[in-house]
Amino acid sequence: MEVKSQNVVVLRWGHRPRDERLTTHVALTARALGASGMILTDAEDEGIKKSIDRVVSNWGGQFFFRMGIPWKNAVKQWRDKGDTVVHLTVYGENIQTSDVIQRIRATRKDVLVIVGSQKVPSRFFSSSVSDFNVAVGNQPYSECSCLAVFLDRFFLGQELSKEFTGARIRIVPRRHGKKVVQEAKFKS
């Protein structure tokens, strides 16, 4: 089954200075597993932006990282376009035992995925913010792992073989050992 081209953008809510490493990992996961970009709301962190821009420059692909946008504005802009908002939460519809992923895909709309860092306001669960509340299991887990499972299910695993255009560095898959190819080596 081929997935219709729907853009997925991750909205990271509640970032605190102590969350720098995990927020960076959320962005790396989003990029590697098929998202088009990430919005870090209500905060700015130049260190994360530089890290992600460096990864995109070296490893290729199209991925944007925006920051400092109030979450309410980001969600409102998304909803005003008529697109879909998904809130990843342990309290949502179980990704395994429900048809929630199929219903999200069936909208054929671009998807904004809200990933919290700290306890989110109860408003996030309402239909005024989220079209879908989705859980990867109904147990406590990391927001990074939740995002990875969601993206993998949404894109049906196709993102795992995605080619990143413009890469300066590429890993050549091997059974044993490591092989990294630098930019000059993959020019014809």
Helices and strands as residue ranges (DSSP letters): E 8-13, G 17-19, H 20-32, E 37-41, H 46-59, E 64-69, H 71-80, E 84-94, H 100-106, E 111-116, G 122-125, E 132-135, H 143-154, G 158-161, E 169-171, E 180-182, G 183-186
